Amino acid sequence: MGIHGGKRVGAGRPKGSRNKATTAQKTALSELARSHAESALQALAEVAAKGRSESARVTAACALLDRAFGRPGQSVTMGAAEPEDGFASFLKDLRARGSRAPIATNAEDE
């Protein structure tokens, strides 16, 4: 019998390498999209100016502004949320006891 099948040392694409087919597809798709960018922007401008519904006009106007000036940054506030009082006090008690804390067993579990 041969040694083929299963995992062989060194077989397959190396870890961390990019999939060349996917990279080529993304490049081709990007080039195709860029070739239609001008007509797409004109269509957005027309909808923003002459759209039948107000929501369509607003959406088109927002899309145009995003493409012209970039999307606005989103602020993220990072703060420590207060844990629940019961759980926080439980953790504080455990830390205060250290390794001296006895392990509680429930008689019903046995």
N, C-alpha and C positions, 0 to 999 in steps of 0.2 A: 504494500500500500504506500501511496505517496504521503508527503507531509503537508499536503494542501488542505485548506479548511481550518476554520478556527482562527484565533488571533496569532499572527506571526510577528515577531520582532521586526520593526521597521516597515511593516506593511501599511499602506494607506497614505493619505495626505498628512504631512507633518502637522502637529498641533500649532495653532497660531497662524498658519498660512491662510491666505485669502482664497476664496473660491473664485477662480479666474472666470468661469462662465457667468457667475452672478455679477462680477465687476464689469464685464463686457456688456451685459444686458443693461445694467444701470447707466452706463455711459451712453449707449445707443438710445435709451429711453429719454435721457436728459437732453441729448442733442435734438431728438424729435420734438420734445416739448418746447425747447427754445425756438425752434423754427416756427411754431404756432403762437408764440408769446404775444407778438404784436396784434394779431387778429383777436386773441383772447382778451387782451386789454381793451381793445376797441369795443368788443361786445360788452364787457363789464361797464365801460363808460356809457354805452348806449342804454343799458338797463338802469344805471344810476340816474340818467337824465330822463328817460322816457318809460320807465317800468310801470306796469299797470298797478301793482300793489306797493304800498309804502314799505312793507317789509323787504320786498325784492330790491327796491331802490337803496334802502339803508344797508342791506347786506352787500350789494355791489359796491357801494361807496366805501364801506369798511374794507372790503377786499382790495380796492384800488389804493386806499391809504396805506394798508399793510404792505403792499408791494412797493409803493413809492418811498415810504419812510421807515419801513421795518415794523415789526410788531412791537408794541410797547412792553417794557420789562414788567414782570410780575414780582411784586414784593412778597417775600416770605418772612414771616415773623417766627423766630425760633425762641421758644421759651419753655421752661420746665413747667409742665402741667402738674397741678397739685394731685397727688394720688389720693385714693379714697382713704378716709380717716381710719377705718377699721384695719385695712391692709397695711397702712403706713405704721400704725401703732404695733401691729403684729411683727413687722420687720424690725422696728426699733427694739422691741423686746428680745427678739432672736439675737440681734447684734449685741445687746447688753449682756445676755447670758453667755455668748460665745459658744465654745464647744461643750460647756457644762449642761446644756439643755437636754433634758431627758426626752427620749422619743416616745410620744404618746401613741398608744395603741387603742384601737376601738374594739371592744369585746364583741360587737356584732359582726365584725369582719372575719373573725376567726372561726 
